[in-house]
Amino acid sequence: MTAHQTLQALRSHPERLFCCPLRIAAALLIAVALLVVPPAEARSVSEWEIMPRREATAYVVGVIGKMVADLAQPNPALAAALKEFFVRPAPARDVSEGLLKFYVEVSALDMLAGTGTLDPDRIQVEGVIVKLVKDKFPPQQWGPRTPAPGPAVAGINDAEASAMTAQCAMLAAVADRQFLASSVKDFEFKIPAQQSRHLARLIARMTEQADPQTAEYVRRFFAAGGVEQLTAKVAALNTLGQQGKVDLSKLRLSAVAWDVVIANVDKDLAAVLQRRKEIDDRAIKLHDGRRAYVDGDRFRDENGKILQGQDHAEARQKLREIQKGAR
């Protein structure tokens, strides 16, 4: 397929690029013509993909809003066209043409990054957006224009920003479903650098979708050796796949990751239970069945209540008997 044919397919049916080889050719066009935007605060595609979804959406909306605002005075016609491109839902769709194409292009870049064709660390989100605009609007439309009579073109207002945010949420949900459905076989085909990026993005999505307590556990687990445990599990599965014992194309990497986390939870729980058993074995058993524990020069029962009077005296006497028997 030629570059012209690819662009025509992209413009006519961009949603097809989420699930067909056209996205590879489309991303190649971006990789060749991509503009790298200089501001220090610019985010790379890799950085953007591991941001919390709400922050990632706000970032894209902010970049587009700034572009519209910057063009509003020198080129109001282009500014108005950009709002139409990125804000207004396309006919028969719930999302705008511009936002749909943006998520399609990022998906395409991910595929090429997996083969080492390009480095998403060096491609900026702003560059992807500018490339989409240049593809949509010929360069001759970018120059300054004499403002047309009538009200000036405003930047993106709160209602339009909210509409874009909702559209990004829908598109991000689709992208996340496809990402989380990727198989162990897909992961194994990636180059090592992209495998690391894939895992970083996977951990970000896992923590974002979990409740706060689980999310904190997942973060701590992967920060303290969990990534190594996951890669070891994947390597073991790859060996089984080579032996024909497992079909790696049917194993979702996200499911394997959760299995590793849950196995670690079970291990931690077993350690806690063992520790509790050791504590219970050393507990002082009172005549009424309660257990008492040493707390400095005091004693507490299993509910944390400090023992007083006869209970304290009984606990102290039983402790002496235990110490005497241990000699």
C-alpha beads as a LAMMPS data file, in Angstrom:
LAMMPS data file: protein, C-alpha beads

327 atoms
326 bonds

1 atom types
1 bond types

-500.0 500.0 xlo xhi
-500.0 500.0 ylo yhi
-500.0 500.0 zlo zhi

Masses

1 110.0

Atoms # bond

1 1 1 0.000 0.000 0.000
2 1 1 1.381 3.399 -0.965
3 1 1 1.631 6.334 1.422
4 1 1 -1.244 8.049 -0.401
5 1 1 -3.448 4.958 -0.110
6 1 1 -2.608 4.628 3.578
7 1 1 -3.548 8.221 4.287
8 1 1 -6.785 7.814 2.361
9 1 1 -7.626 4.735 4.432
10 1 1 -6.733 6.585 7.616
11 1 1 -8.994 9.507 6.736
12 1 1 -11.898 7.393 5.554
13 1 1 -11.911 4.653 8.210
14 1 1 -9.568 5.574 11.082
15 1 1 -11.257 3.212 13.529
16 1 1 -10.084 0.245 11.424
17 1 1 -6.490 1.039 12.326
18 1 1 -7.080 -0.122 15.906
19 1 1 -7.232 -3.685 14.642
20 1 1 -5.550 -3.991 11.232
21 1 1 -2.071 -3.720 9.649
22 1 1 -2.897 -0.296 8.176
23 1 1 -1.815 1.223 11.479
24 1 1 1.778 0.114 10.856
25 1 1 1.985 2.002 7.596
26 1 1 0.250 4.996 9.143
27 1 1 2.731 5.107 12.007
28 1 1 5.647 4.886 9.599
29 1 1 4.387 8.045 7.957
30 1 1 4.334 9.742 11.352
31 1 1 7.793 8.465 12.249
32 1 1 9.229 9.941 9.058
33 1 1 7.506 13.322 9.223
34 1 1 7.103 13.806 12.978
35 1 1 7.894 17.210 14.442
36 1 1 9.702 17.227 17.777
37 1 1 8.426 20.073 19.940
38 1 1 11.158 21.735 22.051
39 1 1 9.461 22.813 25.343
40 1 1 10.954 21.116 28.400
41 1 1 7.496 20.214 29.720
42 1 1 6.621 18.232 26.580
43 1 1 5.805 14.575 27.196
44 1 1 7.015 11.645 25.159
45 1 1 4.520 9.014 24.042
46 1 1 6.068 6.566 26.534
47 1 1 5.698 9.032 29.409
48 1 1 2.159 9.919 28.395
49 1 1 1.036 6.286 28.271
50 1 1 1.948 5.604 31.911
51 1 1 0.334 8.793 33.232
52 1 1 -2.940 8.359 35.158
53 1 1 -5.702 8.479 32.562
54 1 1 -7.228 11.660 33.954
55 1 1 -3.880 13.470 33.791
56 1 1 -3.121 12.071 30.338
57 1 1 -6.467 13.304 29.028
58 1 1 -5.987 16.742 30.574
59 1 1 -2.559 16.920 28.939
60 1 1 -3.920 16.242 25.446
61 1 1 -6.810 18.668 25.904
62 1 1 -4.348 21.289 27.149
63 1 1 -2.030 20.888 24.152
64 1 1 -4.920 21.230 21.697
65 1 1 -6.395 24.141 23.630
66 1 1 -3.096 26.009 23.535
67 1 1 -2.767 25.377 19.802
68 1 1 -6.244 26.795 19.169
69 1 1 -5.591 29.811 21.408
70 1 1 -2.245 30.553 19.754
71 1 1 -3.864 30.519 16.301
72 1 1 -7.026 32.409 17.242
73 1 1 -5.637 35.871 16.425
74 1 1 -3.144 35.290 13.577
75 1 1 -5.263 32.666 11.787
76 1 1 -8.843 32.553 13.111
77 1 1 -10.059 30.371 10.235
78 1 1 -7.543 27.637 11.044
79 1 1 -8.288 27.977 14.765
80 1 1 -11.989 27.429 14.073
81 1 1 -11.155 24.445 11.851
82 1 1 -9.036 22.918 14.606
83 1 1 -11.921 23.191 17.057
84 1 1 -14.149 21.442 14.554
85 1 1 -11.512 18.750 13.988
86 1 1 -10.794 17.980 17.656
87 1 1 -13.997 18.944 19.491
88 1 1 -17.047 18.206 17.336
89 1 1 -17.986 14.510 17.033
90 1 1 -17.666 13.266 13.476
91 1 1 -20.852 12.233 11.640
92 1 1 -22.216 8.893 12.902
93 1 1 -19.533 8.781 15.635
94 1 1 -19.399 9.704 19.309
95 1 1 -15.913 11.175 19.049
96 1 1 -14.210 13.812 16.932
97 1 1 -12.141 12.921 13.899
98 1 1 -9.009 14.471 15.405
99 1 1 -9.128 12.677 18.757
100 1 1 -9.931 9.355 17.108
101 1 1 -6.947 9.719 14.798
102 1 1 -4.707 10.705 17.713
103 1 1 -5.444 7.483 19.621
104 1 1 -5.115 5.466 16.424
105 1 1 -1.670 6.939 15.756
106 1 1 -0.462 6.262 19.292
107 1 1 -1.643 2.659 18.952
108 1 1 0.234 2.398 15.670
109 1 1 3.401 3.822 17.204
110 1 1 3.197 1.207 19.957
111 1 1 3.192 -1.584 17.385
112 1 1 6.249 -0.216 15.621
113 1 1 8.030 0.394 18.909
114 1 1 7.602 -3.290 19.743
115 1 1 9.700 -4.248 16.716
116 1 1 12.338 -1.587 17.354
117 1 1 11.332 0.405 14.263
118 1 1 11.086 3.587 16.346
119 1 1 11.674 4.812 19.880
120 1 1 8.541 6.205 21.597
121 1 1 10.784 7.877 24.184
122 1 1 11.895 10.266 21.441
123 1 1 8.454 10.992 19.994
124 1 1 6.458 13.681 21.724
125 1 1 2.704 13.811 22.106
126 1 1 2.758 17.356 20.756
127 1 1 4.529 16.096 17.657
128 1 1 1.821 13.517 16.988
129 1 1 -0.879 16.193 17.309
130 1 1 0.955 18.656 15.057
131 1 1 1.472 15.920 12.451
132 1 1 -2.256 15.134 12.450
133 1 1 -3.057 18.802 11.962
134 1 1 -0.561 19.131 9.101
135 1 1 -2.042 16.042 7.454
136 1 1 -5.554 17.420 7.772
137 1 1 -4.854 21.021 6.829
138 1 1 -2.410 21.830 3.972
139 1 1 0.606 23.971 4.959
140 1 1 -0.661 26.935 2.948
141 1 1 -3.468 27.282 5.472
142 1 1 -1.033 27.776 8.370
143 1 1 0.143 31.315 7.563
144 1 1 -1.311 34.492 9.119
145 1 1 -4.706 35.531 7.774
146 1 1 -6.616 38.766 7.882
147 1 1 -9.407 38.250 10.398
148 1 1 -12.808 37.899 8.777
149 1 1 -15.602 40.246 9.845
150 1 1 -17.587 39.034 12.830
151 1 1 -16.827 37.805 16.354
152 1 1 -13.288 36.655 17.099
153 1 1 -12.594 32.952 17.456
154 1 1 -12.340 32.007 21.129
155 1 1 -10.114 29.327 22.559
156 1 1 -11.547 26.071 23.827
157 1 1 -14.068 26.860 26.567
158 1 1 -14.937 24.727 29.601
159 1 1 -17.858 23.003 27.905
160 1 1 -15.721 22.077 24.892
161 1 1 -12.893 20.882 27.157
162 1 1 -15.392 18.705 29.038
163 1 1 -16.666 17.273 25.760
164 1 1 -13.113 16.449 24.672
165 1 1 -12.393 14.882 28.062
166 1 1 -15.412 12.597 27.726
167 1 1 -14.389 11.606 24.198
168 1 1 -10.821 10.868 25.343
169 1 1 -12.204 8.704 28.149
170 1 1 -14.118 6.569 25.620
171 1 1 -11.113 6.228 23.331
172 1 1 -8.748 5.500 26.227
173 1 1 -11.095 2.768 27.463
174 1 1 -10.936 1.090 24.046
175 1 1 -7.155 1.422 23.938
176 1 1 -6.811 0.016 27.457
177 1 1 -9.041 -2.965 26.692
178 1 1 -6.894 -3.831 23.710
179 1 1 -3.680 -3.269 25.655
180 1 1 -4.790 -5.398 28.620
181 1 1 -5.902 -8.141 26.227
182 1 1 -2.406 -8.460 24.740
183 1 1 -1.017 -11.950 25.104
184 1 1 2.217 -13.322 26.493
185 1 1 3.129 -14.205 22.907
186 1 1 2.661 -10.557 21.865
187 1 1 4.904 -9.515 24.749
188 1 1 7.626 -12.005 23.834
189 1 1 7.783 -10.619 20.296
190 1 1 8.720 -7.168 21.579
191 1 1 12.298 -5.968 21.856
192 1 1 13.635 -5.788 25.461
193 1 1 13.346 -1.991 25.714
194 1 1 9.722 -2.091 24.645
195 1 1 9.030 -4.966 27.033
196 1 1 10.139 -2.689 29.869
197 1 1 7.846 0.086 28.619
198 1 1 5.006 -2.410 28.260
199 1 1 5.409 -3.553 31.872
200 1 1 5.540 0.044 33.131
201 1 1 2.301 0.784 31.309
202 1 1 0.731 -2.462 32.570
203 1 1 1.581 -1.643 36.188
204 1 1 0.161 1.859 35.739
205 1 1 -3.126 0.487 34.423
206 1 1 -3.309 -2.213 37.133
207 1 1 -2.881 0.311 39.936
208 1 1 -5.321 2.746 38.352
209 1 1 -8.080 0.154 38.047
210 1 1 -7.675 -1.244 41.581
211 1 1 -9.054 0.111 44.842
212 1 1 -6.613 2.366 46.762
213 1 1 -5.398 -0.310 49.185
214 1 1 -4.798 -2.866 46.425
215 1 1 -3.187 -0.225 44.209
216 1 1 -0.706 0.646 46.969
217 1 1 0.123 -3.041 47.465
218 1 1 0.667 -3.510 43.706
219 1 1 2.954 -0.466 43.551
220 1 1 5.044 -1.678 46.489
221 1 1 5.186 -5.225 45.150
222 1 1 6.479 -4.256 41.709
223 1 1 8.894 -1.712 43.176
224 1 1 10.426 -4.393 45.426
225 1 1 11.189 -7.231 43.026
226 1 1 7.764 -7.872 41.532
227 1 1 8.907 -7.051 37.999
228 1 1 11.631 -9.683 38.264
229 1 1 9.082 -12.231 39.514
230 1 1 6.764 -11.429 36.614
231 1 1 9.504 -11.689 33.981
232 1 1 10.620 -15.000 35.503
233 1 1 7.040 -16.283 35.278
234 1 1 6.817 -15.166 31.650
235 1 1 10.130 -16.894 30.887
236 1 1 8.813 -20.115 32.458
237 1 1 5.630 -19.878 30.401
238 1 1 7.687 -19.257 27.269
239 1 1 9.586 -22.490 27.935
240 1 1 6.300 -24.362 28.290
241 1 1 5.107 -22.739 25.072
242 1 1 8.175 -23.950 23.201
243 1 1 7.429 -27.446 24.493
244 1 1 3.885 -27.208 23.157
245 1 1 2.347 -27.425 26.634
246 1 1 0.878 -23.920 26.676
247 1 1 -0.610 -21.697 23.975
248 1 1 0.958 -18.318 24.732
249 1 1 -1.386 -16.548 22.334
250 1 1 -4.298 -17.391 24.650
251 1 1 -2.627 -16.200 27.854
252 1 1 -3.206 -12.532 28.648
253 1 1 -0.136 -10.878 30.153
254 1 1 -2.349 -8.822 32.473
255 1 1 -3.871 -12.030 33.874
256 1 1 -0.403 -13.500 34.437
257 1 1 0.632 -10.292 36.214
258 1 1 -2.352 -10.487 38.558
259 1 1 -1.606 -14.172 39.216
260 1 1 1.925 -13.226 40.298
261 1 1 0.593 -10.481 42.571
262 1 1 -2.000 -12.800 44.129
263 1 1 0.613 -15.518 44.678
264 1 1 2.700 -12.962 46.550
265 1 1 -0.335 -11.946 48.605
266 1 1 -0.807 -15.603 49.552
267 1 1 2.868 -15.812 50.507
268 1 1 2.631 -12.656 52.617
269 1 1 -0.529 -13.953 54.265
270 1 1 1.127 -17.269 55.036
271 1 1 4.044 -15.401 56.626
272 1 1 1.641 -13.298 58.699
273 1 1 -0.244 -16.407 59.851
274 1 1 3.011 -18.144 60.758
275 1 1 4.134 -15.098 62.706
276 1 1 0.772 -14.988 64.474
277 1 1 1.088 -18.706 65.331
278 1 1 4.535 -18.120 66.813
279 1 1 3.154 -15.269 68.893
280 1 1 0.200 -17.392 70.033
281 1 1 2.545 -20.241 70.957
282 1 1 4.396 -17.860 73.263
283 1 1 1.192 -16.426 74.710
284 1 1 0.386 -16.794 78.407
285 1 1 -2.815 -18.760 78.845
286 1 1 -4.979 -17.543 81.712
287 1 1 -7.314 -19.782 83.683
288 1 1 -10.415 -18.399 81.895
289 1 1 -9.044 -19.219 78.430
290 1 1 -7.855 -15.751 77.559
291 1 1 -4.390 -15.203 76.145
292 1 1 -2.055 -12.615 77.618
293 1 1 0.974 -11.012 76.005
294 1 1 3.973 -9.279 77.523
295 1 1 4.113 -5.525 76.908
296 1 1 7.170 -4.198 78.725
297 1 1 6.412 -4.543 82.430
298 1 1 2.699 -4.931 81.725
299 1 1 0.444 -7.575 80.211
300 1 1 -2.331 -7.223 77.644
301 1 1 -5.056 -9.635 76.586
302 1 1 -5.843 -10.485 72.950
303 1 1 -8.038 -7.391 72.710
304 1 1 -5.212 -5.102 73.793
305 1 1 -6.664 -4.433 77.235
306 1 1 -4.088 -3.947 80.011
307 1 1 -4.447 -6.595 82.722
308 1 1 -5.034 -5.340 86.221
309 1 1 -5.198 -6.825 89.740
310 1 1 -5.552 -10.611 89.897
311 1 1 -5.291 -10.977 86.119
312 1 1 -1.946 -9.144 86.153
313 1 1 -0.717 -11.273 89.064
314 1 1 -1.792 -14.502 87.329
315 1 1 -0.053 -13.503 84.096
316 1 1 3.147 -12.612 85.936
317 1 1 3.137 -15.939 87.801
318 1 1 2.555 -17.956 84.614
319 1 1 5.342 -16.027 82.871
320 1 1 7.741 -16.989 85.645
321 1 1 6.710 -20.625 85.269
322 1 1 7.321 -20.471 81.512
323 1 1 10.733 -18.884 81.995
324 1 1 11.652 -21.414 84.654
325 1 1 10.651 -24.320 82.390
326 1 1 12.730 -22.919 79.518
327 1 1 15.909 -23.070 81.582

Bonds

1 1 1 2
2 1 2 3
3 1 3 4
4 1 4 5
5 1 5 6
6 1 6 7
7 1 7 8
8 1 8 9
9 1 9 10
10 1 10 11
11 1 11 12
12 1 12 13
13 1 13 14
14 1 14 15
15 1 15 16
16 1 16 17
17 1 17 18
18 1 18 19
19 1 19 20
20 1 20 21
21 1 21 22
22 1 22 23
23 1 23 24
24 1 24 25
25 1 25 26
26 1 26 27
27 1 27 28
28 1 28 29
29 1 29 30
30 1 30 31
31 1 31 32
32 1 32 33
33 1 33 34
34 1 34 35
35 1 35 36
36 1 36 37
37 1 37 38
38 1 38 39
39 1 39 40
40 1 40 41
41 1 41 42
42 1 42 43
43 1 43 44
44 1 44 45
45 1 45 46
46 1 46 47
47 1 47 48
48 1 48 49
49 1 49 50
50 1 50 51
51 1 51 52
52 1 52 53
53 1 53 54
54 1 54 55
55 1 55 56
56 1 56 57
57 1 57 58
58 1 58 59
59 1 59 60
60 1 60 61
61 1 61 62
62 1 62 63
63 1 63 64
64 1 64 65
65 1 65 66
66 1 66 67
67 1 67 68
68 1 68 69
69 1 69 70
70 1 70 71
71 1 71 72
72 1 72 73
73 1 73 74
74 1 74 75
75 1 75 76
76 1 76 77
77 1 77 78
78 1 78 79
79 1 79 80
80 1 80 81
81 1 81 82
82 1 82 83
83 1 83 84
84 1 84 85
85 1 85 86
86 1 86 87
87 1 87 88
88 1 88 89
89 1 89 90
90 1 90 91
91 1 91 92
92 1 92 93
93 1 93 94
94 1 94 95
95 1 95 96
96 1 96 97
97 1 97 98
98 1 98 99
99 1 99 100
100 1 100 101
101 1 101 102
102 1 102 103
103 1 103 104
104 1 104 105
105 1 105 106
106 1 106 107
107 1 107 108
108 1 108 109
109 1 109 110
110 1 110 111
111 1 111 112
112 1 112 113
113 1 113 114
114 1 114 115
115 1 115 116
116 1 116 117
117 1 117 118
118 1 118 119
119 1 119 120
120 1 120 121
121 1 121 122
122 1 122 123
123 1 123 124
124 1 124 125
125 1 125 126
126 1 126 127
127 1 127 128
128 1 128 129
129 1 129 130
130 1 130 131
131 1 131 132
132 1 132 133
133 1 133 134
134 1 134 135
135 1 135 136
136 1 136 137
137 1 137 138
138 1 138 139
139 1 139 140
140 1 140 141
141 1 141 142
142 1 142 143
143 1 143 144
144 1 144 145
145 1 145 146
146 1 146 147
147 1 147 148
148 1 148 149
149 1 149 150
150 1 150 151
151 1 151 152
152 1 152 153
153 1 153 154
154 1 154 155
155 1 155 156
156 1 156 157
157 1 157 158
158 1 158 159
159 1 159 160
160 1 160 161
161 1 161 162
162 1 162 163
163 1 163 164
164 1 164 165
165 1 165 166
166 1 166 167
167 1 167 168
168 1 168 169
169 1 169 170
170 1 170 171
171 1 171 172
172 1 172 173
173 1 173 174
174 1 174 175
175 1 175 176
176 1 176 177
177 1 177 178
178 1 178 179
179 1 179 180
180 1 180 181
181 1 181 182
182 1 182 183
183 1 183 184
184 1 184 185
185 1 185 186
186 1 186 187
187 1 187 188
188 1 188 189
189 1 189 190
190 1 190 191
191 1 191 192
192 1 192 193
193 1 193 194
194 1 194 195
195 1 195 196
196 1 196 197
197 1 197 198
198 1 198 199
199 1 199 200
200 1 200 201
201 1 201 202
202 1 202 203
203 1 203 204
204 1 204 205
205 1 205 206
206 1 206 207
207 1 207 208
208 1 208 209
209 1 209 210
210 1 210 211
211 1 211 212
212 1 212 213
213 1 213 214
214 1 214 215
215 1 215 216
216 1 216 217
217 1 217 218
218 1 218 219
219 1 219 220
220 1 220 221
221 1 221 222
222 1 222 223
223 1 223 224
224 1 224 225
225 1 225 226
226 1 226 227
227 1 227 228
228 1 228 229
229 1 229 230
230 1 230 231
231 1 231 232
232 1 232 233
233 1 233 234
234 1 234 235
235 1 235 236
236 1 236 237
237 1 237 238
238 1 238 239
239 1 239 240
240 1 240 241
241 1 241 242
242 1 242 243
243 1 243 244
244 1 244 245
245 1 245 246
246 1 246 247
247 1 247 248
248 1 248 249
249 1 249 250
250 1 250 251
251 1 251 252
252 1 252 253
253 1 253 254
254 1 254 255
255 1 255 256
256 1 256 257
257 1 257 258
258 1 258 259
259 1 259 260
260 1 260 261
261 1 261 262
262 1 262 263
263 1 263 264
264 1 264 265
265 1 265 266
266 1 266 267
267 1 267 268
268 1 268 269
269 1 269 270
270 1 270 271
271 1 271 272
272 1 272 273
273 1 273 274
274 1 274 275
275 1 275 276
276 1 276 277
277 1 277 278
278 1 278 279
279 1 279 280
280 1 280 281
281 1 281 282
282 1 282 283
283 1 283 284
284 1 284 285
285 1 285 286
286 1 286 287
287 1 287 288
288 1 288 289
289 1 289 290
290 1 290 291
291 1 291 292
292 1 292 293
293 1 293 294
294 1 294 295
295 1 295 296
296 1 296 297
297 1 297 298
298 1 298 299
299 1 299 300
300 1 300 301
301 1 301 302
302 1 302 303
303 1 303 304
304 1 304 305
305 1 305 306
306 1 306 307
307 1 307 308
308 1 308 309
309 1 309 310
310 1 310 311
311 1 311 312
312 1 312 313
313 1 313 314
314 1 314 315
315 1 315 316
316 1 316 317
317 1 317 318
318 1 318 319
319 1 319 320
320 1 320 321
321 1 321 322
322 1 322 323
323 1 323 324
324 1 324 325
325 1 325 326
326 1 326 327
